[in-house]
């Protein structure tokens, strides 16, 4: 994965999305909003909102490290006073650190909150885009398969110039993830 995972930004995304939706959200809805935001940001700005490996799973794309973190909380292996997991519902007590996000990060997250369906079947169907389908088909007998960021950007409508930029950065290992990059 050419991007550097940032735990603090990921945690802020959990808190921000749940807070914006009244303090609680189920896993599936959360991950589809985050996927939408990552896809849109990749297509428009050349980097995801949250740099995390994205897996094609049965019910759609899921960010790997965030899923692991939430599951660790769920099973009581770790604790976070601001994030409580009740089965597969995320409930929050704290406020997100908005300094973790750029203006365009928040724009894409908010767009995801606005546009991702609250209906489970609809949002599942909507998240099964071409990037998802390519990864899902490659999984073989595994439960999931890693999705390709270039294919995600393409599914998000990235133009040729942006796709070339992402490919070039991917090949050189030269991604810049500062909040001012291309914003």
Backbone as ProteinMPNN parsed JSONL, in Angstrom:
{"seq_chain_A": "XXXXXXXXXXXXXXXXXXXXXXXXXXXXXXXXXXXXXXXXXXXXXXXXXXXXXXXXXXXXXXXXXXXXXXXXXXXXXXXXXXXXXXXXXXXXXXXXXXXXXXXXXXXXXXXXXXXXXXXXXXXXXXXXXXXXXXXXXXXXXXXXXXXXXXXXXXXXXXXXXXXXXXXXXXXXXXXXXXXXXXX", "coords_chain_A": {"N_chain_A": [[0.853, -1.188, 0.0], [0.671, 2.149, -0.944], [0.237, 4.329, 0.688], [0.546, 5.951, 3.879], [-0.639, 4.716, 6.844], [-2.643, 6.413, 9.193], [-3.366, 6.472, 12.381], [-4.581, 8.358, 14.16], [-6.014, 10.049, 12.446], [-7.771, 8.219, 11.342], [-9.235, 7.454, 13.609], [-10.375, 9.934, 14.195], [-12.031, 10.134, 11.97], [-13.903, 8.109, 12.483], [-15.126, 9.161, 14.808], [-16.05, 11.635, 13.804], [-17.868, 10.985, 11.691], [-19.782, 9.401, 13.063], [-20.614, 11.257, 15.026], [-21.712, 13.297, 13.434], [-23.922, 11.989, 12.515], [-25.575, 11.848, 14.713], [-24.381, 10.578, 16.873], [-24.219, 7.842, 16.799], [-23.717, 4.947, 14.792], [-24.024, 2.212, 12.514], [-21.655, -0.403, 11.72], [-21.639, -1.163, 8.937], [-22.877, 0.994, 7.537], [-21.151, 3.068, 8.284], [-18.677, 2.195, 7.11], [-19.341, 2.272, 4.4], [-19.861, 4.982, 3.956], [-17.297, 5.98, 4.478], [-15.866, 4.681, 2.452], [-17.043, 5.836, 0.16], [-16.232, 8.511, 0.565], [-13.412, 8.212, 0.494], [-13.085, 7.243, -2.149], [-14.116, 9.363, -3.695], [-12.329, 11.397, -2.933], [-9.868, 10.374, -3.765], [-10.315, 10.306, -6.561], [-10.64, 13.029, -7.126], [-8.53, 14.425, -5.855], [-6.272, 12.857, -5.643], [-5.481, 11.321, -3.455], [-6.547, 9.2, -0.726], [-9.055, 9.965, 1.792], [-8.72, 8.743, 4.281], [-5.943, 6.938, 4.759], [-5.746, 3.72, 4.279], [-5.649, 0.205, 3.928], [-7.949, -1.047, 1.654], [-10.462, -3.359, 1.656], [-12.237, -5.695, -0.347], [-15.088, -7.02, 0.732], [-17.762, -9.34, 1.522], [-20.14, -7.737, 1.772], [-19.372, -5.338, 0.711], [-16.854, -2.672, 0.328], [-14.316, -2.282, 2.844], [-12.323, -0.624, 5.238], [-9.282, -1.832, 6.314], [-7.497, -1.575, 8.693], [-9.07, 0.059, 10.322], [-11.357, -1.521, 10.643], [-10.188, -3.655, 12.073], [-9.446, -2.265, 14.421], [-11.971, -1.43, 15.429], [-13.114, -3.942, 15.869], [-11.382, -4.953, 17.821], [-12.029, -3.236, 19.917], [-14.711, -3.966, 20.198], [-14.53, -6.614, 21.091], [-13.406, -6.252, 23.528], [-10.662, -6.221, 23.826], [-9.132, -3.975, 23.742], [-9.523, -0.566, 24.879], [-11.387, 2.447, 24.454], [-12.214, 5.468, 25.58], [-13.894, 7.177, 24.198], [-15.139, 5.843, 22.155], [-17.516, 3.444, 21.818], [-18.457, 0.136, 21.296], [-21.29, -1.558, 20.461], [-22.343, -4.537, 19.811], [-22.473, -4.406, 16.49], [-22.632, -1.69, 16.317], [-21.492, 1.582, 16.39], [-20.886, 3.78, 18.919], [-20.448, 7.014, 20.172], [-18.683, 9.093, 22.52], [-17.026, 11.22, 22.51], [-15.486, 14.103, 20.899], [-14.483, 14.67, 17.517], [-11.127, 15.255, 16.374], [-10.818, 17.831, 14.506], [-8.656, 18.987, 13.303], [-7.269, 16.985, 12.112], [-8.194, 16.737, 9.558], [-8.287, 17.916, 6.173], [-9.77, 20.642, 4.352], [-10.886, 19.576, 2.03], [-11.029, 16.888, 2.713], [-13.076, 16.876, 4.661], [-15.134, 17.859, 3.069], [-15.521, 15.693, 1.282], [-16.165, 13.6, 3.066], [-18.518, 14.638, 4.204], [-20.066, 14.741, 1.913], [-20.305, 12.032, 1.425], [-21.806, 11.281, 3.685], [-24.145, 12.599, 3.079], [-24.902, 11.386, 0.64], [-24.735, 8.555, 0.685], [-26.803, 5.794, 0.875], [-29.208, 5.108, 3.441], [-30.381, 2.716, 3.452], [-29.679, -0.654, 3.757], [-29.458, -2.683, 1.667], [-29.42, -1.093, -0.663], [-27.148, 0.597, -0.279], [-25.197, -1.359, -0.167], [-25.333, -2.472, -2.735], [-24.669, -0.141, -4.208], [-22.021, 0.232, -3.421], [-20.705, -1.795, -4.638], [-18.93, -1.357, -6.917], [-16.969, -1.033, -9.991], [-14.264, -1.275, -9.188], [-14.502, -2.653, -6.778], [-15.711, -5.034, -7.719], [-13.677, -6.113, -9.369], [-11.682, -6.709, -7.466], [-13.106, -8.471, -5.81], [-13.583, -10.612, -7.505], [-11.009, -11.621, -7.739], [-10.454, -12.83, -5.348], [-10.596, -15.559, -4.907], [-10.887, -18.357, -2.846], [-10.914, -16.949, -0.535], [-12.158, -14.769, 2.109], [-12.013, -12.105, 1.586], [-10.507, -9.499, -0.441], [-7.8, -7.406, -1.348], [-8.372, -4.113, -2.48], [-7.575, -2.064, -5.321], [-6.072, 1.088, -5.379], [-5.85, 2.735, -7.64], [-7.786, 1.67, -9.33], [-9.983, 2.191, -7.717], [-10.002, 5.0, -7.758], [-10.505, 5.341, -10.464], [-13.076, 4.197, -10.64], [-14.344, 6.134, -9.213], [-14.479, 8.175, -10.979], [-12.161, 9.505, -11.781], [-10.14, 11.52, -13.883], [-7.998, 11.055, -16.812], [-5.569, 12.397, -16.371], [-5.446, 12.554, -13.545], [-5.456, 9.824, -12.898], [-3.031, 9.071, -14.095], [-1.31, 10.575, -12.495], [-1.708, 9.346, -9.968], [-0.829, 6.75, -10.579], [1.866, 7.283, -11.223], [2.821, 8.279, -8.755], [2.373, 6.01, -7.218], [4.132, 4.179, -8.385], [6.585, 5.395, -7.883], [6.563, 5.524, -5.177], [6.059, 7.872, -3.912], [4.018, 9.305, -2.533], [2.414, 12.116, -1.157], [1.077, 12.98, 1.791], [0.201, 15.182, 3.153], [-2.046, 17.583, 4.601], [-2.326, 19.711, 2.9], [-1.842, 18.907, 0.382], [-2.666, 19.096, -2.901], [-5.028, 20.368, -2.262]], "CA_chain_A": [[0.0, 0.0, 0.0], [1.559, 3.297, -1.072], [-0.112, 5.39, 1.632], [0.896, 5.692, 5.268], [-1.799, 4.68, 7.724], [-2.601, 7.397, 10.269], [-4.366, 6.06, 13.366], [-5.318, 9.5, 14.705], [-6.967, 10.506, 11.434], [-8.804, 7.182, 11.249], [-10.074, 7.59, 14.802], [-11.144, 11.166, 14.005], [-13.08, 9.836, 10.984], [-14.947, 7.36, 13.196], [-15.827, 10.106, 15.679], [-16.727, 12.667, 13.017], [-19.019, 10.427, 10.981], [-20.802, 9.03, 14.047], [-21.136, 12.486, 15.647], [-22.547, 13.98, 12.451], [-25.168, 11.234, 12.389], [-26.29, 11.805, 15.978], [-23.631, 9.903, 17.925], [-24.24, 6.386, 16.657], [-23.795, 4.463, 13.414], [-23.627, 0.806, 12.422], [-20.428, -0.657, 10.968], [-21.835, -1.197, 7.488], [-23.129, 2.353, 7.069], [-19.899, 3.802, 8.475], [-17.673, 1.812, 6.12], [-19.758, 2.703, 3.065], [-19.608, 6.429, 3.912], [-15.854, 6.173, 4.378], [-15.448, 4.271, 1.109], [-17.498, 6.884, -0.743], [-15.352, 9.668, 0.764], [-12.087, 7.869, -0.019], [-13.158, 7.137, -3.607], [-14.275, 10.716, -4.247], [-11.108, 12.166, -2.697], [-8.864, 9.823, -4.691], [-10.642, 10.722, -7.922], [-10.524, 14.482, -7.285], [-7.339, 15.027, -5.258], [-5.122, 11.966, -5.766], [-5.191, 10.57, -2.233], [-7.764, 8.919, 0.034], [-9.236, 10.73, 3.03], [-8.06, 7.921, 5.294], [-5.036, 5.999, 4.101], [-5.876, 2.401, 4.884], [-5.909, -0.836, 2.951], [-9.391, -1.223, 1.463], [-10.749, -4.744, 1.308], [-13.547, -6.073, -0.878], [-15.69, -8.063, 1.549], [-19.042, -9.76, 0.963], [-21.135, -6.673, 1.719], [-18.791, -4.116, 0.19], [-15.509, -2.265, 0.752], [-14.068, -2.023, 4.265], [-10.94, -0.263, 5.541], [-8.746, -2.94, 7.095], [-7.024, -1.224, 10.039], [-10.191, 0.574, 11.107], [-12.153, -2.691, 11.016], [-9.464, -4.345, 13.154], [-9.551, -1.444, 15.625], [-13.338, -1.526, 15.945], [-13.312, -5.301, 16.373], [-10.648, -5.052, 19.088], [-12.89, -2.561, 20.901], [-15.922, -4.793, 20.339], [-14.228, -7.822, 21.862], [-12.852, -5.871, 24.821], [-9.206, -6.39, 23.862], [-8.624, -2.628, 23.986], [-10.623, 0.335, 25.23], [-11.309, 3.832, 24.005], [-13.311, 6.099, 26.318], [-14.752, 7.95, 23.315], [-15.789, 4.978, 21.169], [-18.091, 2.242, 22.426], [-19.038, -0.744, 20.29], [-22.391, -2.385, 20.928], [-22.496, -5.474, 18.704], [-21.808, -3.754, 15.362], [-22.986, -0.274, 16.339], [-20.462, 2.472, 16.921], [-21.447, 4.887, 19.692], [-19.325, 7.864, 20.574], [-18.816, 10.033, 23.632], [-16.11, 12.334, 22.337], [-15.514, 14.935, 19.705], [-13.359, 14.402, 16.622], [-10.111, 16.28, 16.214], [-10.999, 18.315, 13.136], [-7.347, 19.339, 12.753], [-6.791, 15.832, 11.348], [-8.759, 16.768, 8.218], [-8.224, 19.087, 5.309], [-11.084, 21.128, 3.901], [-11.424, 18.637, 1.044], [-11.377, 15.66, 3.44], [-14.411, 17.082, 5.242], [-16.075, 17.977, 1.952], [-15.823, 14.355, 0.764], [-16.875, 12.856, 4.112], [-19.88, 15.18, 4.28], [-20.759, 14.31, 0.708], [-20.642, 10.632, 1.667], [-22.915, 11.257, 4.652], [-25.334, 13.077, 2.365], [-25.273, 10.599, -0.531], [-24.794, 7.099, 0.879], [-28.156, 5.402, 1.295], [-29.39, 4.506, 4.761], [-30.909, 1.372, 3.194], [-28.583, -1.626, 3.689], [-29.336, -3.307, 0.347], [-29.065, -0.065, -1.646], [-25.754, 1.021, -0.117], [-24.359, -2.501, -0.529], [-25.325, -2.494, -4.202], [-23.943, 1.035, -4.689], [-20.582, 0.109, -3.138], [-20.152, -2.86, -5.475], [-18.552, -0.704, -8.165], [-16.023, -1.814, -10.799], [-13.063, -1.574, -8.387], [-14.908, -3.715, -5.854], [-15.95, -6.279, -8.467], [-12.381, -6.659, -9.791], [-11.03, -7.3, -6.287], [-13.921, -9.589, -5.345], [-13.363, -11.73, -8.426], [-9.64, -12.114, -7.537], [-10.269, -13.341, -3.983], [-10.55, -17.021, -4.843], [-11.688, -18.91, -1.754], [-10.745, -16.084, 0.634], [-13.325, -13.967, 2.479], [-11.837, -10.736, 1.124], [-9.38, -9.244, -1.334], [-7.421, -5.998, -1.321], [-8.758, -3.319, -3.632], [-6.515, -1.264, -5.916], [-6.404, 2.508, -5.283], [-6.015, 3.295, -8.981], [-9.106, 1.233, -9.782], [-10.973, 2.924, -6.914], [-10.054, 6.355, -8.322], [-11.172, 5.22, -11.764], [-14.499, 3.996, -10.355], [-14.837, 7.408, -8.707], [-14.562, 9.154, -12.059], [-10.912, 10.236, -11.989], [-9.776, 11.701, -15.285], [-6.732, 10.427, -17.188], [-4.473, 13.111, -15.711], [-5.399, 12.132, -12.14], [-5.035, 8.411, -12.876], [-1.593, 9.064, -14.381], [-0.653, 11.089, -11.293], [-1.749, 8.305, -8.937], [0.061, 5.67, -11.043], [3.243, 7.763, -11.081], [3.136, 8.304, -7.326], [2.379, 4.627, -6.764], [5.36, 3.554, -8.871], [7.758, 6.015, -7.258], [6.437, 5.49, -3.717], [6.228, 9.278, -3.565], [2.777, 9.956, -2.149], [2.508, 13.156, -0.148], [-0.221, 12.916, 2.443], [-0.081, 16.343, 3.988], [-3.401, 18.109, 4.404], [-2.36, 20.744, 1.889], [-1.552, 18.306, -0.909], [-3.683, 19.232, -3.946], [-6.277, 20.979, -1.755]], "C_chain_A": [[0.888, 1.238, 0.0], [1.287, 4.424, -0.087], [0.274, 4.98, 3.037], [-0.35, 5.788, 6.135], [-1.599, 5.656, 8.878], [-3.727, 7.062, 11.247], [-5.208, 7.233, 13.856], [-6.365, 10.021, 13.713], [-8.106, 9.494, 11.282], [-9.775, 7.28, 12.42], [-10.94, 8.839, 14.696], [-12.273, 10.941, 13.001], [-14.231, 9.068, 11.632], [-15.787, 8.33, 14.021], [-16.631, 11.126, 14.874], [-17.996, 12.119, 12.347], [-20.131, 10.071, 11.963], [-21.428, 10.273, 14.685], [-22.092, 13.203, 14.695], [-23.893, 13.295, 12.297], [-25.85, 11.002, 13.741], [-25.612, 11.023, 17.079], [-23.584, 8.395, 17.823], [-24.385, 6.017, 15.188], [-23.42, 2.99, 13.396], [-22.402, 0.67, 11.514], [-20.644, -0.484, 9.464], [-22.02, 0.204, 6.921], [-21.855, 3.195, 7.175], [-18.896, 3.485, 7.366], [-18.063, 2.232, 4.711], [-19.596, 4.215, 2.909], [-18.116, 6.68, 3.722], [-15.337, 5.765, 2.998], [-15.831, 5.342, 0.083], [-16.551, 8.091, -0.655], [-13.953, 9.398, 0.218], [-12.071, 7.848, -1.545], [-13.249, 8.522, -4.244], [-12.979, 11.52, -4.096], [-9.971, 11.664, -3.585], [-9.086, 10.354, -6.1], [-10.378, 12.212, -8.146], [-9.187, 15.062, -6.839], [-6.115, 14.102, -5.216], [-4.698, 11.24, -4.51], [-6.502, 10.266, -1.527], [-7.872, 9.858, 1.232], [-8.486, 10.02, 4.147], [-7.23, 6.875, 4.563], [-5.063, 4.672, 4.854], [-6.106, 1.411, 3.757], [-7.418, -1.03, 2.877], [-9.624, -2.63, 0.941], [-12.143, -4.875, 0.711], [-14.018, -7.245, -0.024], [-17.099, -8.321, 1.019], [-20.036, -8.617, 0.789], [-20.553, -5.321, 1.326], [-17.428, -3.802, 0.768], [-15.433, -1.896, 2.236], [-12.594, -1.65, 4.425], [-10.403, -1.213, 6.612], [-8.356, -2.581, 8.532], [-8.152, -0.697, 10.919], [-11.096, -0.574, 11.541], [-11.486, -3.443, 12.165], [-9.585, -3.588, 14.467], [-10.939, -1.564, 16.258], [-13.62, -2.913, 16.514], [-12.56, -5.538, 17.682], [-11.442, -4.382, 20.215], [-14.106, -3.435, 21.218], [-15.689, -5.995, 21.237], [-13.555, -7.527, 23.199], [-11.348, -6.045, 24.935], [-8.486, -5.074, 24.1], [-9.805, -1.771, 24.401], [-10.331, 1.725, 24.69], [-12.482, 4.53, 24.689], [-14.289, 6.867, 25.428], [-15.481, 7.134, 22.257], [-16.233, 3.699, 21.863], [-18.738, 1.435, 21.316], [-20.085, -1.613, 20.972], [-22.786, -3.281, 19.761], [-21.771, -4.9, 17.496], [-22.283, -2.311, 15.203], [-21.874, 0.502, 17.017], [-21.184, 3.605, 17.632], [-20.277, 5.713, 20.196], [-19.698, 8.767, 21.739], [-18.008, 11.298, 23.382], [-16.314, 13.096, 21.044], [-14.307, 14.587, 18.83], [-12.373, 15.562, 16.634], [-10.154, 16.733, 14.757], [-9.689, 18.758, 12.496], [-6.739, 18.186, 11.952], [-7.204, 15.903, 9.876], [-8.435, 18.055, 7.479], [-9.646, 19.504, 4.969], [-11.706, 20.12, 2.937], [-11.744, 17.277, 1.667], [-12.803, 15.769, 3.969], [-15.474, 17.209, 4.161], [-16.493, 16.582, 1.459], [-16.534, 13.485, 1.8], [-18.33, 13.331, 4.187], [-20.704, 14.785, 3.06], [-21.172, 12.845, 0.832], [-21.816, 10.492, 2.625], [-24.222, 11.629, 3.959], [-25.821, 12.067, 1.32], [-25.348, 9.09, -0.353], [-26.151, 6.742, 1.483], [-28.154, 4.83, 2.706], [-29.912, 3.074, 4.635], [-29.752, 0.4, 2.955], [-28.392, -2.186, 2.281], [-28.89, -2.303, -0.717], [-27.608, 0.343, -1.509], [-24.787, -0.112, -0.419], [-24.214, -2.543, -2.046], [-24.487, -1.341, -4.755], [-22.425, 0.908, -4.48], [-19.909, -0.981, -3.97], [-19.861, -2.307, -6.87], [-17.524, -1.561, -8.912], [-14.762, -2.176, -10.02], [-13.344, -2.71, -7.414], [-15.014, -5.049, -6.595], [-14.646, -6.926, -8.925], [-11.679, -7.347, -8.617], [-11.787, -8.535, -5.813], [-13.692, -10.823, -6.21], [-11.989, -12.373, -8.223], [-9.465, -12.854, -6.207], [-10.135, -14.85, -3.906], [-11.448, -17.529, -3.735], [-11.535, -18.109, -0.457], [-12.018, -15.28, 0.882], [-13.231, -12.525, 1.973], [-10.622, -10.643, 0.214], [-9.081, -7.758, -1.312], [-7.809, -5.308, -2.625], [-7.594, -2.428, -4.058], [-6.933, 0.211, -5.914], [-6.607, 3.153, -6.649], [-7.391, 2.922, -9.535], [-10.225, 1.922, -9.003], [-11.129, 4.344, -7.465], [-10.784, 6.35, -9.664], [-12.686, 5.043, -11.582], [-15.145, 5.279, -9.833], [-14.901, 8.501, -9.75], [-13.308, 9.971, -12.282], [-10.626, 10.359, -13.48], [-8.395, 11.099, -15.543], [-5.545, 11.078, -16.479], [-4.327, 12.674, -14.248], [-4.947, 10.68, -12.034], [-3.544, 8.29, -13.151], [-0.801, 9.541, -13.171], [-0.593, 10.016, -10.202], [-0.82, 7.158, -9.315], [1.52, 6.058, -10.849], [3.672, 7.767, -9.616], [3.233, 6.892, -6.76], [3.696, 3.949, -7.156], [6.597, 4.105, -8.179], [7.736, 5.899, -5.741], [6.463, 6.886, -3.133], [4.915, 9.977, -3.228], [3.042, 10.955, -1.042], [1.134, 13.246, 0.499], [-0.51, 14.096, 3.359], [-1.46, 16.877, 3.666], [-3.462, 19.169, 3.331], [-2.128, 20.181, 0.495], [-2.789, 18.373, -1.819], [-5.003, 19.788, -3.428], [-6.359, 22.419, -2.205]], "O_chain_A": [[1.767, 1.366, 0.852], [2.049, 5.389, -0.04], [0.323, 3.791, 3.35], [-1.029, 6.815, 6.156], [-0.521, 5.72, 9.469], [-4.896, 7.334, 10.975], [-6.429, 7.112, 13.957], [-7.471, 10.39, 14.108], [-9.264, 9.874, 11.114], [-10.99, 7.198, 12.238], [-12.114, 8.81, 15.066], [-13.359, 11.497, 13.162], [-15.398, 9.347, 11.359], [-17.015, 8.321, 13.939], [-17.767, 11.441, 15.228], [-19.063, 12.727, 12.434], [-21.294, 10.4, 11.728], [-22.645, 10.329, 14.863], [-23.158, 13.662, 15.107], [-24.892, 13.942, 11.985], [-26.622, 10.054, 13.889], [-26.21, 10.818, 18.135], [-22.979, 7.733, 18.666], [-25.087, 6.691, 14.434], [-22.578, 2.56, 14.185], [-22.15, 1.516, 10.656], [-19.913, 0.256, 8.806], [-21.385, 0.56, 5.928], [-21.525, 3.946, 6.257], [-18.333, 4.393, 6.755], [-17.185, 2.523, 3.899], [-19.229, 4.682, 1.83], [-17.721, 7.503, 2.896], [-14.466, 6.433, 2.439], [-15.019, 5.707, -0.767], [-16.122, 8.624, -1.678], [-13.37, 10.255, -0.445], [-11.147, 8.376, -2.164], [-12.548, 8.817, -5.212], [-12.578, 12.236, -5.013], [-9.194, 12.466, -4.102], [-8.144, 10.801, -6.754], [-9.944, 12.612, -9.226], [-8.746, 16.078, -7.377], [-5.038, 14.525, -4.797], [-3.647, 10.598, -4.5], [-7.477, 10.996, -1.704], [-6.884, 10.473, 1.635], [-7.707, 10.639, 4.872], [-7.763, 6.034, 3.839], [-4.474, 4.534, 5.926], [-6.702, 1.758, 2.737], [-8.087, -1.162, 3.901], [-9.061, -3.037, -0.076], [-13.101, -4.263, 1.183], [-13.425, -8.323, -0.05], [-17.575, -7.587, 0.153], [-20.707, -8.537, -0.24], [-21.161, -4.28, 1.576], [-16.9, -4.552, 1.588], [-16.346, -1.291, 2.799], [-11.72, -2.278, 3.827], [-11.0, -1.371, 7.677], [-8.83, -3.208, 9.479], [-8.189, -0.971, 12.119], [-11.554, -0.601, 12.683], [-12.154, -3.825, 13.126], [-9.804, -4.196, 15.514], [-11.067, -1.772, 17.464], [-14.295, -3.039, 17.535], [-13.053, -6.25, 18.557], [-11.513, -4.903, 21.328], [-14.469, -3.61, 22.381], [-16.545, -6.351, 22.046], [-13.176, -8.449, 23.921], [-10.811, -6.019, 26.042], [-7.362, -5.057, 24.601], [-10.956, -2.194, 24.289], [-9.178, 2.113, 24.5], [-13.635, 4.21, 24.4], [-15.399, 7.176, 25.86], [-16.338, 7.656, 21.544], [-15.418, 2.966, 22.423], [-19.478, 1.976, 20.494], [-19.793, -2.315, 21.94], [-23.474, -2.847, 18.837], [-20.54, -4.907, 17.479], [-22.33, -1.78, 14.093], [-21.384, 0.122, 18.08], [-21.995, 4.308, 17.03], [-19.246, 5.173, 20.595], [-20.854, 9.15, 21.917], [-18.282, 12.337, 23.983], [-17.179, 12.782, 20.226], [-13.239, 14.25, 19.341], [-12.748, 16.71, 16.876], [-9.584, 16.081, 13.882], [-9.615, 18.891, 11.275], [-5.792, 18.394, 11.194], [-6.629, 15.207, 9.038], [-8.325, 19.128, 8.071], [-10.604, 18.791, 5.27], [-12.903, 19.84, 3.01], [-12.643, 16.584, 1.192], [-13.629, 14.882, 3.758], [-16.591, 16.72, 4.325], [-17.678, 16.326, 1.245], [-17.421, 12.709, 1.442], [-19.254, 12.52, 4.229], [-21.903, 14.526, 3.171], [-22.258, 12.461, 0.397], [-22.714, 9.68, 2.403], [-25.27, 11.041, 4.225], [-27.028, 11.909, 1.136], [-25.968, 8.409, -1.17], [-26.578, 7.327, 2.478], [-27.211, 4.152, 3.111], [-29.886, 2.312, 5.602], [-28.94, 0.608, 2.053], [-27.279, -2.166, 1.756], [-28.072, -2.632, -1.576], [-26.897, 0.43, -2.51], [-23.673, 0.136, -0.88], [-23.104, -2.637, -2.571], [-23.685, -1.54, -5.668], [-21.642, 1.424, -5.278], [-18.682, -1.075, -3.999], [-20.457, -2.725, -7.862], [-17.244, -2.688, -8.506], [-14.243, -3.281, -10.179], [-12.527, -3.615, -7.246], [-14.475, -6.063, -6.15], [-14.515, -8.149, -8.88], [-11.144, -8.445, -8.769], [-11.172, -9.538, -5.453], [-13.615, -11.942, -5.703], [-11.823, -13.559, -8.509], [-8.412, -13.449, -5.975], [-9.604, -15.368, -2.923], [-12.628, -17.185, -3.677], [-11.983, -18.551, 0.601], [-12.851, -15.125, -0.011], [-14.231, -11.808, 1.933], [-9.822, -11.573, 0.112], [-9.998, -6.937, -1.263], [-7.606, -5.838, -3.717], [-6.734, -2.084, -3.246], [-8.017, 0.55, -6.389], [-7.456, 4.032, -6.794], [-8.074, 3.752, -10.134], [-11.288, 2.206, -9.555], [-12.248, 4.834, -7.621], [-11.578, 7.243, -9.957], [-13.478, 5.667, -12.289], [-16.348, 5.484, -9.993], [-15.322, 9.621, -9.461], [-13.37, 11.028, -12.91], [-10.843, 9.418, -14.245], [-7.707, 10.684, -14.61], [-4.626, 10.389, -16.037], [-3.214, 12.452, -13.771], [-4.138, 10.346, -11.168], [-2.861, 7.492, -12.51], [0.252, 8.988, -12.854], [0.453, 9.806, -9.589], [-0.098, 6.645, -8.461], [2.32, 5.257, -10.368], [4.764, 7.307, -9.282], [4.084, 6.617, -5.915], [4.296, 3.234, -6.354], [7.548, 3.368, -7.917], [8.748, 6.139, -5.081], [6.851, 7.069, -1.979], [4.722, 11.133, -3.605], [3.795, 10.683, -0.108], [0.145, 13.551, -0.167], [-1.368, 14.013, 4.238], [-1.981, 16.647, 2.575], [-4.556, 19.508, 2.878], [-2.213, 20.922, -0.485], [-3.822, 17.772, -1.524], [-6.015, 19.679, -4.12], [-7.326, 23.111, -1.887]]}, "name": "protein", "num_of_chains": 1, "seq": "XXXXXXXXXXXXXXXXXXXXXXXXXXXXXXXXXXXXXXXXXXXXXXXXXXXXXXXXXXXXXXXXXXXXXXXXXXXXXXXXXXXXXXXXXXXXXXXXXXXXXXXXXXXXXXXXXXXXXXXXXXXXXXXXXXXXXXXXXXXXXXXXXXXXXXXXXXXXXXXXXXXXXXXXXXXXXXXXXXXXXXX"}
